[in-house]
Amino acid sequence: MKYLTHNIGWKLLALAAALGVWFNVASEPELETILSAPVEYKNYPRDLEISSNIVEAIDIEARGPSGQLRALTESQISAIIDFSSVNAPGERTFTLTQKELNLPRGIALVRTIPAQLRFTFEHRTERALKVEVPESGTLREGLTITSIEVQPPELSIAGPASRVAAVKKAVSDPLDLSQVKGDSEQVLAVYIPEPQVRFLTVPRVTVKVHVEPTH
Protein backbone atom coordinates (compact mmCIF):
# COMPACT_ATOMS: atom_id res chain seq x y z
CA MET A 1 0.00 0.00 0.00
CA LYS A 2 2.82 2.42 0.84
CA TYR A 3 4.19 1.96 -2.71
CA LEU A 4 0.90 3.22 -4.09
CA THR A 5 0.90 6.30 -1.88
CA HIS A 6 4.63 7.04 -2.18
CA ASN A 7 5.05 10.34 -4.07
CA ILE A 8 1.29 10.32 -4.59
CA GLY A 9 1.32 13.97 -5.65
CA TRP A 10 3.74 13.40 -8.51
CA LYS A 11 1.89 10.28 -9.59
CA LEU A 12 -1.44 12.10 -9.70
CA LEU A 13 0.19 14.94 -11.64
CA ALA A 14 1.64 12.51 -14.19
CA LEU A 15 -1.73 10.77 -14.52
CA ALA A 16 -3.46 14.08 -15.06
CA ALA A 17 -0.92 15.05 -17.73
CA ALA A 18 -1.35 11.72 -19.51
CA LEU A 19 -5.12 12.09 -19.44
CA GLY A 20 -4.79 15.61 -20.73
CA VAL A 21 -2.69 14.45 -23.68
CA TRP A 22 -5.16 11.63 -24.38
CA PHE A 23 -8.17 13.94 -24.28
CA ASN A 24 -6.33 16.42 -26.49
CA VAL A 25 -5.59 13.78 -29.10
CA ALA A 26 -9.04 12.23 -28.82
CA SER A 27 -10.67 15.59 -29.38
CA GLU A 28 -8.65 16.31 -32.53
CA PRO A 29 -10.54 15.85 -35.79
CA GLU A 30 -9.58 12.75 -37.79
CA LEU A 31 -8.26 13.65 -41.20
CA GLU A 32 -6.62 11.99 -44.19
CA THR A 33 -3.54 13.08 -46.06
CA ILE A 34 -1.47 11.94 -49.02
CA LEU A 35 2.29 12.27 -48.93
CA SER A 36 5.23 10.99 -50.89
CA ALA A 37 7.70 8.59 -49.29
CA PRO A 38 11.04 7.32 -50.63
CA VAL A 39 11.47 3.59 -51.15
CA GLU A 40 14.50 1.98 -49.51
CA TYR A 41 15.81 -1.53 -50.09
CA LYS A 42 17.60 -3.87 -47.69
CA ASN A 43 19.18 -7.34 -47.89
CA TYR A 44 19.92 -6.93 -51.59
CA PRO A 45 20.61 -10.41 -53.03
CA ARG A 46 24.24 -11.21 -53.79
CA ASP A 47 25.06 -11.84 -57.47
CA LEU A 48 21.59 -10.69 -58.57
CA GLU A 49 20.49 -7.34 -59.97
CA ILE A 50 17.16 -5.71 -60.80
CA SER A 51 16.62 -5.42 -64.55
CA SER A 52 13.15 -3.86 -64.33
CA ASN A 53 12.51 -0.23 -63.43
CA ILE A 54 13.49 0.68 -59.87
CA VAL A 55 10.85 2.60 -57.92
CA GLU A 56 12.29 5.53 -55.99
CA ALA A 57 9.13 6.81 -54.25
CA ILE A 58 5.48 5.97 -53.59
CA ASP A 59 2.42 7.91 -52.43
CA ILE A 60 0.89 7.12 -49.03
CA GLU A 61 -2.71 7.87 -48.04
CA ALA A 62 -2.98 7.85 -44.24
CA ARG A 63 -5.71 8.63 -41.67
CA GLY A 64 -5.36 9.88 -38.11
CA PRO A 65 -5.65 12.84 -35.70
CA SER A 66 -4.80 16.12 -37.40
CA GLY A 67 -1.87 16.86 -35.07
CA GLN A 68 -0.25 13.51 -35.72
CA LEU A 69 -0.77 13.85 -39.45
CA ARG A 70 1.00 17.22 -39.41
CA ALA A 71 3.92 15.63 -37.56
CA LEU A 72 3.88 12.74 -40.03
CA THR A 73 4.32 15.02 -43.04
CA GLU A 74 7.36 16.60 -41.38
CA SER A 75 9.01 13.29 -40.47
CA GLN A 76 11.15 11.01 -42.61
CA ILE A 77 8.67 8.25 -43.47
CA SER A 78 9.97 5.69 -45.96
CA ALA A 79 8.86 2.34 -47.39
CA ILE A 80 11.44 -0.35 -46.66
CA ILE A 81 11.42 -3.36 -49.01
CA ASP A 82 13.18 -6.47 -47.70
CA PHE A 83 14.82 -8.62 -50.40
CA SER A 84 15.93 -11.37 -48.00
CA SER A 85 13.48 -13.85 -49.61
CA VAL A 86 15.02 -13.38 -53.07
CA ASN A 87 17.69 -15.98 -53.84
CA ALA A 88 17.21 -16.80 -57.54
CA PRO A 89 16.48 -14.97 -60.81
CA GLY A 90 12.85 -14.29 -61.70
CA GLU A 91 9.96 -11.94 -60.95
CA ARG A 92 9.02 -11.07 -57.36
CA THR A 93 6.05 -9.07 -56.04
CA PHE A 94 6.10 -7.09 -52.79
CA THR A 95 2.86 -5.83 -51.22
CA LEU A 96 3.14 -2.57 -49.30
CA THR A 97 1.54 -2.69 -45.84
CA GLN A 98 1.76 -0.74 -42.61
CA LYS A 99 4.68 -2.99 -41.64
CA GLU A 100 6.84 -1.79 -44.54
CA LEU A 101 6.04 1.84 -43.71
CA ASN A 102 6.45 1.64 -39.93
CA LEU A 103 3.80 4.30 -39.35
CA PRO A 104 3.50 5.70 -35.79
CA ARG A 105 0.77 4.50 -33.43
CA GLY A 106 -2.52 6.23 -34.09
CA ILE A 107 -1.93 6.59 -37.82
CA ALA A 108 -3.79 4.14 -40.06
CA LEU A 109 -2.70 3.30 -43.57
CA VAL A 110 -5.54 3.73 -46.05
CA ARG A 111 -3.59 2.74 -49.17
CA THR A 112 -0.34 3.15 -51.04
CA ILE A 113 0.02 4.14 -54.66
CA PRO A 114 1.06 1.76 -56.11
CA ALA A 115 -0.16 -0.98 -53.78
CA GLN A 116 2.49 -3.45 -54.92
CA LEU A 117 5.99 -3.34 -56.36
CA ARG A 118 7.14 -5.96 -58.85
CA PHE A 119 10.76 -6.53 -59.80
CA THR A 120 12.63 -8.75 -62.24
CA PHE A 121 15.88 -10.15 -60.89
CA GLU A 122 18.70 -11.40 -63.12
CA HIS A 123 22.21 -12.69 -62.62
CA ARG A 124 24.89 -10.02 -62.60
CA THR A 125 27.34 -10.25 -65.50
CA GLU A 126 30.38 -8.35 -66.76
CA ARG A 127 31.69 -7.61 -70.22
CA ALA A 128 34.44 -5.61 -71.94
CA LEU A 129 33.41 -3.09 -74.61
CA LYS A 130 35.55 -1.45 -77.26
CA VAL A 131 35.39 2.35 -77.03
CA GLU A 132 34.41 4.18 -80.22
CA VAL A 133 35.72 7.74 -80.60
CA PRO A 134 33.71 10.00 -82.93
CA GLU A 135 35.38 13.07 -84.44
CA SER A 136 34.26 16.67 -84.68
CA GLY A 137 35.79 19.82 -86.11
CA THR A 138 38.27 20.12 -88.94
CA LEU A 139 41.96 19.37 -88.82
CA ARG A 140 43.99 22.46 -89.75
CA GLU A 141 45.54 22.66 -93.18
CA GLY A 142 49.03 21.30 -93.56
CA LEU A 143 48.54 18.40 -91.12
CA THR A 144 47.72 14.75 -91.69
CA ILE A 145 46.74 12.28 -88.98
CA THR A 146 49.04 9.28 -88.97
CA SER A 147 47.45 7.42 -86.06
CA ILE A 148 44.93 7.69 -83.24
CA GLU A 149 45.56 5.71 -80.07
CA VAL A 150 42.82 5.13 -77.48
CA GLN A 151 43.86 4.19 -73.93
CA PRO A 152 42.38 2.05 -72.61
CA PRO A 153 40.90 0.64 -75.84
CA GLU A 154 38.20 -1.22 -73.86
CA LEU A 155 36.19 -0.54 -70.71
CA SER A 156 34.42 -3.13 -68.54
CA ILE A 157 30.72 -2.87 -67.72
CA ALA A 158 28.45 -4.75 -65.31
CA GLY A 159 24.74 -5.13 -64.68
CA PRO A 160 21.76 -7.47 -65.25
CA ALA A 161 22.65 -10.09 -67.87
CA SER A 162 20.04 -9.06 -70.46
CA ARG A 163 20.87 -5.37 -70.13
CA VAL A 164 24.61 -5.97 -70.48
CA ALA A 165 24.01 -8.13 -73.58
CA ALA A 166 21.90 -5.36 -75.15
CA VAL A 167 24.72 -2.79 -75.00
CA LYS A 168 26.34 -2.71 -78.43
CA LYS A 169 29.09 -0.16 -77.90
CA ALA A 170 30.63 2.44 -75.65
CA VAL A 171 31.03 5.88 -77.21
CA SER A 172 33.28 8.70 -76.06
CA ASP A 173 32.63 12.40 -76.39
CA PRO A 174 33.81 13.69 -79.79
CA LEU A 175 37.51 14.14 -80.47
CA ASP A 176 37.87 17.82 -81.42
CA LEU A 177 40.20 17.86 -84.41
CA SER A 178 40.23 21.66 -84.51
CA GLN A 179 42.28 21.61 -81.28
CA VAL A 180 44.99 19.40 -82.77
CA LYS A 181 48.08 21.47 -83.59
CA GLY A 182 50.64 18.69 -83.42
CA ASP A 183 51.03 15.40 -81.57
CA SER A 184 48.53 15.82 -78.73
CA GLU A 185 46.08 14.03 -76.48
CA GLN A 186 42.57 14.63 -75.18
CA VAL A 187 40.83 13.04 -72.18
CA LEU A 188 37.25 12.17 -73.12
CA ALA A 189 34.28 10.89 -71.12
CA VAL A 190 32.66 7.64 -72.26
CA TYR A 191 28.92 6.93 -72.37
CA ILE A 192 26.62 3.90 -72.71
CA PRO A 193 22.87 4.41 -73.38
CA GLU A 194 21.69 1.92 -70.73
CA PRO A 195 20.88 3.25 -67.23
CA GLN A 196 20.83 -0.23 -65.66
CA VAL A 197 24.44 -0.88 -66.70
CA ARG A 198 27.47 0.72 -65.08
CA PHE A 199 31.18 1.02 -65.75
CA LEU A 200 33.52 -0.85 -63.44
CA THR A 201 36.22 1.81 -63.83
CA VAL A 202 36.21 5.55 -64.40
CA PRO A 203 34.36 6.04 -67.71
CA ARG A 204 36.95 8.01 -69.66
CA VAL A 205 39.73 7.42 -72.14
CA THR A 206 42.85 9.25 -73.24
CA VAL A 207 43.02 9.73 -76.99
CA LYS A 208 46.49 10.36 -78.43
CA VAL A 209 46.62 11.90 -81.89
CA HIS A 210 49.80 11.67 -83.96
CA VAL A 211 50.17 13.97 -86.96
CA GLU A 212 52.74 14.92 -89.57
CA PRO A 213 53.00 17.75 -92.05
CA THR A 214 51.24 17.20 -95.34
CA HIS A 215 53.74 16.69 -98.15
C-alpha positions as CSV (number, residue, x, y, z in Angstrom):
1,M,0.0,0.0,0.0
2,K,2.8,2.4,0.8
3,Y,4.2,2.0,-2.7
4,L,0.9,3.2,-4.1
5,T,0.9,6.3,-1.9
6,H,4.6,7.0,-2.2
7,N,5.0,10.3,-4.1
8,I,1.3,10.3,-4.6
9,G,1.3,14.0,-5.6
10,W,3.7,13.4,-8.5
11,K,1.9,10.3,-9.6
12,L,-1.4,12.1,-9.7
13,L,0.2,14.9,-11.6
14,A,1.6,12.5,-14.2
15,L,-1.7,10.8,-14.5
16,A,-3.5,14.1,-15.1
17,A,-0.9,15.0,-17.7
18,A,-1.4,11.7,-19.5
19,L,-5.1,12.1,-19.4
20,G,-4.8,15.6,-20.7
21,V,-2.7,14.4,-23.7
22,W,-5.2,11.6,-24.4
23,F,-8.2,13.9,-24.3
24,N,-6.3,16.4,-26.5
25,V,-5.6,13.8,-29.1
26,A,-9.0,12.2,-28.8
27,S,-10.7,15.6,-29.4
28,E,-8.7,16.3,-32.5
29,P,-10.5,15.8,-35.8
30,E,-9.6,12.8,-37.8
31,L,-8.3,13.6,-41.2
32,E,-6.6,12.0,-44.2
33,T,-3.5,13.1,-46.1
34,I,-1.5,11.9,-49.0
35,L,2.3,12.3,-48.9
36,S,5.2,11.0,-50.9
37,A,7.7,8.6,-49.3
38,P,11.0,7.3,-50.6
39,V,11.5,3.6,-51.2
40,E,14.5,2.0,-49.5
41,Y,15.8,-1.5,-50.1
42,K,17.6,-3.9,-47.7
43,N,19.2,-7.3,-47.9
44,Y,19.9,-6.9,-51.6
45,P,20.6,-10.4,-53.0
46,R,24.2,-11.2,-53.8
47,D,25.1,-11.8,-57.5
48,L,21.6,-10.7,-58.6
49,E,20.5,-7.3,-60.0
50,I,17.2,-5.7,-60.8
51,S,16.6,-5.4,-64.6
52,S,13.2,-3.9,-64.3
53,N,12.5,-0.2,-63.4
54,I,13.5,0.7,-59.9
55,V,10.8,2.6,-57.9
56,E,12.3,5.5,-56.0
57,A,9.1,6.8,-54.2
58,I,5.5,6.0,-53.6
59,D,2.4,7.9,-52.4
60,I,0.9,7.1,-49.0
61,E,-2.7,7.9,-48.0
62,A,-3.0,7.8,-44.2
63,R,-5.7,8.6,-41.7
64,G,-5.4,9.9,-38.1
65,P,-5.6,12.8,-35.7
66,S,-4.8,16.1,-37.4
67,G,-1.9,16.9,-35.1
68,Q,-0.2,13.5,-35.7
69,L,-0.8,13.8,-39.4
70,R,1.0,17.2,-39.4
71,A,3.9,15.6,-37.6
72,L,3.9,12.7,-40.0
73,T,4.3,15.0,-43.0
74,E,7.4,16.6,-41.4
75,S,9.0,13.3,-40.5
76,Q,11.2,11.0,-42.6
77,I,8.7,8.3,-43.5
78,S,10.0,5.7,-46.0
79,A,8.9,2.3,-47.4
80,I,11.4,-0.4,-46.7
81,I,11.4,-3.4,-49.0
82,D,13.2,-6.5,-47.7
83,F,14.8,-8.6,-50.4
84,S,15.9,-11.4,-48.0
85,S,13.5,-13.9,-49.6
86,V,15.0,-13.4,-53.1
87,N,17.7,-16.0,-53.8
88,A,17.2,-16.8,-57.5
89,P,16.5,-15.0,-60.8
90,G,12.8,-14.3,-61.7
91,E,10.0,-11.9,-60.9
92,R,9.0,-11.1,-57.4
93,T,6.1,-9.1,-56.0
94,F,6.1,-7.1,-52.8
95,T,2.9,-5.8,-51.2
96,L,3.1,-2.6,-49.3
97,T,1.5,-2.7,-45.8
98,Q,1.8,-0.7,-42.6
99,K,4.7,-3.0,-41.6
100,E,6.8,-1.8,-44.5
101,L,6.0,1.8,-43.7
102,N,6.4,1.6,-39.9
103,L,3.8,4.3,-39.3
104,P,3.5,5.7,-35.8
105,R,0.8,4.5,-33.4
106,G,-2.5,6.2,-34.1
107,I,-1.9,6.6,-37.8
108,A,-3.8,4.1,-40.1
109,L,-2.7,3.3,-43.6
110,V,-5.5,3.7,-46.1
111,R,-3.6,2.7,-49.2
112,T,-0.3,3.2,-51.0
113,I,0.0,4.1,-54.7
114,P,1.1,1.8,-56.1
115,A,-0.2,-1.0,-53.8
116,Q,2.5,-3.5,-54.9
117,L,6.0,-3.3,-56.4
118,R,7.1,-6.0,-58.9
119,F,10.8,-6.5,-59.8
120,T,12.6,-8.7,-62.2
121,F,15.9,-10.2,-60.9
122,E,18.7,-11.4,-63.1
123,H,22.2,-12.7,-62.6
124,R,24.9,-10.0,-62.6
125,T,27.3,-10.2,-65.5
126,E,30.4,-8.3,-66.8
127,R,31.7,-7.6,-70.2
128,A,34.4,-5.6,-71.9
129,L,33.4,-3.1,-74.6
130,K,35.6,-1.5,-77.3
131,V,35.4,2.3,-77.0
132,E,34.4,4.2,-80.2
133,V,35.7,7.7,-80.6
134,P,33.7,10.0,-82.9
135,E,35.4,13.1,-84.4
136,S,34.3,16.7,-84.7
137,G,35.8,19.8,-86.1
138,T,38.3,20.1,-88.9
139,L,42.0,19.4,-88.8
140,R,44.0,22.5,-89.7
141,E,45.5,22.7,-93.2
142,G,49.0,21.3,-93.6
143,L,48.5,18.4,-91.1
144,T,47.7,14.7,-91.7
145,I,46.7,12.3,-89.0
146,T,49.0,9.3,-89.0
147,S,47.4,7.4,-86.1
148,I,44.9,7.7,-83.2
149,E,45.6,5.7,-80.1
150,V,42.8,5.1,-77.5
151,Q,43.9,4.2,-73.9
152,P,42.4,2.1,-72.6
153,P,40.9,0.6,-75.8
154,E,38.2,-1.2,-73.9
155,L,36.2,-0.5,-70.7
156,S,34.4,-3.1,-68.5
157,I,30.7,-2.9,-67.7
158,A,28.5,-4.7,-65.3
159,G,24.7,-5.1,-64.7
160,P,21.8,-7.5,-65.3
161,A,22.7,-10.1,-67.9
162,S,20.0,-9.1,-70.5
163,R,20.9,-5.4,-70.1
164,V,24.6,-6.0,-70.5
165,A,24.0,-8.1,-73.6
166,A,21.9,-5.4,-75.2
167,V,24.7,-2.8,-75.0
168,K,26.3,-2.7,-78.4
169,K,29.1,-0.2,-77.9
170,A,30.6,2.4,-75.7
171,V,31.0,5.9,-77.2
172,S,33.3,8.7,-76.1
173,D,32.6,12.4,-76.4
174,P,33.8,13.7,-79.8
175,L,37.5,14.1,-80.5
176,D,37.9,17.8,-81.4
177,L,40.2,17.9,-84.4
178,S,40.2,21.7,-84.5
179,Q,42.3,21.6,-81.3
180,V,45.0,19.4,-82.8
181,K,48.1,21.5,-83.6
182,G,50.6,18.7,-83.4
183,D,51.0,15.4,-81.6
184,S,48.5,15.8,-78.7
185,E,46.1,14.0,-76.5
186,Q,42.6,14.6,-75.2
187,V,40.8,13.0,-72.2
188,L,37.2,12.2,-73.1
189,A,34.3,10.9,-71.1
190,V,32.7,7.6,-72.3
191,Y,28.9,6.9,-72.4
192,I,26.6,3.9,-72.7
193,P,22.9,4.4,-73.4
194,E,21.7,1.9,-70.7
195,P,20.9,3.3,-67.2
196,Q,20.8,-0.2,-65.7
197,V,24.4,-0.9,-66.7
198,R,27.5,0.7,-65.1
199,F,31.2,1.0,-65.8
200,L,33.5,-0.9,-63.4
201,T,36.2,1.8,-63.8
202,V,36.2,5.5,-64.4
203,P,34.4,6.0,-67.7
204,R,36.9,8.0,-69.7
205,V,39.7,7.4,-72.1
206,T,42.8,9.2,-73.2
207,V,43.0,9.7,-77.0
208,K,46.5,10.4,-78.4
209,V,46.6,11.9,-81.9
210,H,49.8,11.7,-84.0
211,V,50.2,14.0,-87.0
212,E,52.7,14.9,-89.6
213,P,53.0,17.8,-92.1
214,T,51.2,17.2,-95.3
215,H,53.7,16.7,-98.2
